[in-house]
Amino acid sequence: CEHLIDDANEAFRLGADIVELRLDHIKDEKLTEEVLDKILSRIYFDRKRILITIRPVAHSGKYEGNENDRKKVFEHAIEKGVGYIDIERRSEILSSIVSLIKNSKEPKPKLIVSEHGLGLPKKDVVKAILDDAFAKGADIAKGAFPVTTLEELSSIYDTLDEISKIYEGRYTVMGMGQIGSSVRIMAPRYKMALVYACLPSKPLVEGQIPITKLERIWRILGLIRNVR
């Protein structure tokens, strides 16, 4: 997990407002509460700016453990005061995580309920996915959809034109793939709550843009004033 610690501290130094810890990417040891303690103790920034994600293989992640163990790590992260928890919209432990957050001490972490692994849905389906995420307890609803053609890119912008007026500041929709990367650039225009960037030369998925490059593009386009 050394790379995770180093990357998190570097992301904060480069100006990230929030840093996602992809705990499902730990390769050298089993993910446990003790491993999480070790990681958090060596990240030298406010824990309220840390987002915990443990994405299972079934949802385009790398976690292969059982759901009970995953829930225990999430519970420990909540107890340790992290600021954000990401859980899949179709996860069997979602309701348990909602209850853990509801019963946690103030300030409570924000819950991101996310959807991954689907093809690019039509506009009404994207809206239904976000509505369902909010109905299940999300503070922020997230959808990440592959964009492989210019037609799909046009479709996702049509969708954003509508849903940005409904969910302003409470949602994020990412276009996956190189063609979809422009959605990350235009995210401030569409009032998204979060935009996922990466460290230089370390994209987790195709289409992610390095944080310093993304900020520079926003400044050039005059979008930086909209960044929260």
C-alpha positions in Angstrom: 0.0 0.0 0.0 3.0 2.3 -0.1 2.2 3.6 -3.6 -1.3 4.5 -2.3 0.1 6.6 0.5 2.7 8.3 -1.7 0.1 9.0 -4.4 -2.4 10.5 -2.0 0.1 12.9 -0.4 1.3 13.9 -3.9 -2.3 14.6 -5.1 -2.9 16.8 -2.1 0.4 18.7 -2.7 -0.7 19.3 -6.3 -3.9 21.0 -5.2 -6.6 18.3 -5.1 -9.6 19.3 -2.9 -10.5 15.6 -2.3 -8.3 12.5 -2.8 -9.9 9.2 -3.5 -8.2 6.2 -1.9 -8.9 3.2 -4.2 -8.4 0.5 -1.6 -9.3 -2.2 -4.0 -6.0 -1.5 -5.8 -3.9 -2.7 -2.9 -1.9 -5.6 -4.2 0.7 -6.5 -1.6 -1.5 -7.3 1.4 -5.1 -8.2 2.4 -7.3 -5.2 3.0 -8.2 -4.9 6.7 -9.0 -2.3 9.3 -5.4 -2.3 10.4 -4.1 -1.7 6.8 -6.5 1.3 6.6 -5.1 2.6 9.9 -1.6 2.4 8.5 -2.6 4.3 5.4 -4.6 7.1 7.1 -1.8 7.6 9.7 0.7 8.5 6.9 -1.5 10.8 4.9 -0.7 14.3 6.2 -3.8 16.1 5.3 -7.4 16.6 6.7 -9.3 13.3 6.7 -12.4 15.1 5.7 -10.8 15.5 2.3 -10.4 11.7 1.9 -12.8 9.6 -0.2 -12.8 5.9 0.4 -13.6 3.5 -2.5 -13.4 -0.3 -2.5 -14.7 -1.2 -5.9 -15.6 -4.9 -6.5 -14.7 -6.7 -9.6 -18.4 -7.0 -10.5 -18.5 -3.2 -10.7 -15.4 -2.6 -12.7 -13.0 -2.6 -9.7 -10.4 -4.9 -8.4 -11.7 -6.0 -5.0 -12.1 -9.8 -4.8 -12.9 -10.2 -1.1 -16.3 -10.8 0.5 -18.8 -8.1 1.2 -18.8 -8.5 5.0 -15.1 -7.7 5.1 -15.6 -4.8 2.8 -18.4 -3.5 5.1 -16.0 -3.7 8.1 -13.4 -1.6 6.4 -16.0 1.0 5.4 -17.3 1.1 9.0 -13.8 1.6 10.2 -13.2 4.4 7.7 -16.4 6.1 9.0 -15.3 5.8 12.6 -11.9 7.3 11.6 -13.6 10.4 10.3 -13.1 10.3 6.5 -15.1 12.8 4.6 -16.6 10.7 1.8 -17.6 7.1 1.2 -18.3 5.7 -2.3 -20.6 2.6 -2.6 -22.2 1.1 -5.7 -25.9 1.7 -6.4 -26.5 -2.0 -6.9 -24.4 -3.2 -3.9 -26.0 -5.6 -1.4 -24.3 -3.7 1.5 -25.5 -0.2 0.4 -28.4 -0.1 3.0 -25.9 -1.1 5.7 -23.5 1.7 4.8 -26.4 4.2 4.8 -27.3 3.1 8.3 -23.7 3.3 9.5 -23.4 6.8 8.2 -26.8 7.8 9.7 -25.7 6.6 13.1 -22.1 8.0 13.0 -21.0 11.1 14.9 -21.0 14.5 13.4 -19.7 15.7 11.0 -20.9 12.7 9.0 -19.2 11.6 5.8 -21.0 12.3 2.6 -22.2 9.3 0.7 -21.5 8.9 -3.0 -23.8 6.3 -4.6 -22.3 5.3 -7.9 -23.0 3.4 -11.1 -20.3 1.8 -13.2 -20.0 -0.9 -15.9 -23.1 -0.1 -18.0 -23.1 1.0 -21.6 -24.0 4.6 -22.2 -27.8 4.8 -21.3 -30.3 7.1 -22.8 -31.2 10.3 -21.1 -34.2 9.1 -19.2 -32.2 6.1 -18.0 -29.3 8.2 -16.7 -31.9 10.4 -14.8 -33.5 7.2 -13.4 -30.1 6.0 -12.2 -29.4 9.3 -10.4 -32.9 9.4 -9.0 -32.5 5.9 -7.6 -29.1 6.8 -6.1 -30.7 9.7 -4.2 -33.7 7.6 -3.2 -31.2 5.1 -1.6 -29.5 7.8 0.5 -26.9 9.5 -1.7 -25.6 12.9 -0.9 -23.9 12.8 -4.3 -25.0 10.6 -7.2 -22.4 9.4 -9.6 -22.5 7.7 -13.0 -19.5 6.7 -15.1 -20.4 5.6 -18.6 -18.2 4.6 -21.6 -18.2 7.0 -24.5 -16.7 5.5 -27.7 -18.1 7.5 -30.5 -18.9 11.2 -31.3 -22.6 10.3 -31.4 -22.4 9.0 -27.8 -20.5 12.1 -26.8 -23.2 14.3 -28.3 -25.8 12.2 -26.4 -24.1 12.6 -23.1 -24.0 16.4 -23.5 -27.7 16.4 -24.3 -28.2 14.5 -21.1 -26.1 16.9 -19.1 -28.0 19.9 -20.5 -31.1 18.6 -18.8 -29.9 16.9 -15.6 -27.5 19.7 -14.6 -30.5 21.9 -14.0 -32.1 19.3 -11.7 -29.1 18.0 -9.7 -26.8 21.1 -9.7 -24.0 20.5 -7.3 -25.2 17.1 -6.2 -24.1 14.8 -9.0 -21.2 13.8 -11.2 -21.3 12.1 -14.6 -18.0 11.0 -16.1 -17.5 10.0 -19.8 -15.1 7.0 -19.9 -12.5 6.7 -22.6 -10.5 9.2 -24.6 -13.5 10.6 -26.4 -15.3 11.0 -23.1 -12.5 12.9 -21.5 -14.0 16.3 -22.6 -16.9 15.7 -20.2 -14.3 16.1 -17.3 -13.2 19.3 -18.9 -16.7 20.7 -19.1 -17.8 19.5 -15.7 -17.7 22.9 -14.0 -20.0 24.2 -16.8 -22.5 21.5 -15.8 -22.3 22.2 -12.1 -21.0 18.8 -11.1 -20.1 18.1 -7.4 -16.9 16.2 -8.2 -14.5 15.8 -11.1 -12.1 12.9 -11.2 -8.5 13.7 -12.3 -5.3 11.7 -11.9 -1.6 12.2 -11.1 0.7 12.9 -14.0 1.2 9.7 -16.0 -1.0 7.7 -13.6 -4.5 7.5 -15.0 -6.6 4.8 -13.3 -8.9 4.6 -16.3 -8.7 5.8 -19.9 -9.7 9.4 -20.3 -8.6 10.7 -16.9 -6.7 14.0 -17.2 -3.8 14.9 -14.9 -4.9 17.3 -12.1 -2.4 20.1 -13.1 -3.3 19.9 -16.8 -7.0 19.9 -16.0 -6.7 23.0 -13.9 -4.7 24.7 -16.6 -7.4 23.9 -19.2 -10.1 25.2 -16.9 -8.2 28.5 -16.5 -7.8 28.9 -20.2 -11.5 28.2 -20.8 -12.5 30.5 -18.0 -14.2 27.7 -16.1 -12.0 27.9 -12.9 -14.3 30.4 -11.3 -17.0 27.7 -11.1 -14.9 25.2 -9.3 -16.1 24.5 -5.8 
